[in-house]
Amino acid sequence: MFSTTPEHAAMRVLLVEDEAAQRRILLTLLKRNGFDVVDAEDPAAARVILESRVPLDAILTDLHLGHESGLEVLSVAARTHASASRILMSAQVDVDSVMHAVNGVGVYQVVEKPLNHQHLLSTLDRACSFARMALEREVLQRALQARTKELESINLSLEAQVTRRTSELLSGLLAALDWRDTETQAHSRRVAAYARRLGRQLGLEGEALANVTAGALLHDIGKIGVPDHVLRKRAPLTPEEWNLMQRHPAVGDALLKPIAILQGARRVVLEHHERWDGTGYPTGLSGTEIDLGARIFAVV
């Protein structure tokens, strides 16, 4: 499971906008911010693109496209690109149109015009990340189902049973982290990829490299034990709330303690907030007292 980490291409967005000037502005905005954009000037062109099954992470369309509705485009997208997030732009946002969009074609979000560009970029980033994670979950689920059937077709040895159960447990931990906080999960996958790259550059390989990758991927698993009002709070934390937040490395270590295959990753989880000068937590370790994997994570 931890032998490789995904490296993704740029997020691909289908932009459907019939006003040429507005379409050019949005094309420039999205491309300058790292999105791979496919554009269409009307629903007919959009349908051709969608029917071609070109990979897409999100569909961004205006509600009013001449005499047609952007909802018709999103209806086609729901059939051809089920995992892609669907975003609707509209100058007239009312409860009825929003409810119709959400219930009719499964719109991820309705963005009001005139557009706030920063809000639009943030919405697209979240929407594309959500679509990527949903697709990854589907791929993982299919792989797990195929593996389960393969294992069930043979007479399992004790070692095979332990491996299967451990894999299921790891998948459960990742799923729990995903459903708890999708932004945390996306962050964890990114830092795991970077930690693996840096560990390899430092000469780590085999089990040592796998431990660093696993520890980075699961470093925030202890946040499962942090109350929602603290974890999702937008304002600065109070001293009492900060104390609760600082417990998550120890909670994560306790969660992984019974899992034999993750013993090498536990110190990354426990010590990932320690600092070289001793100002970190939970125990104030310093220098080389801190696990190498945790130090790699801190740099990442």
Disulfide bonds with the S-S distance in Angstrom:
none
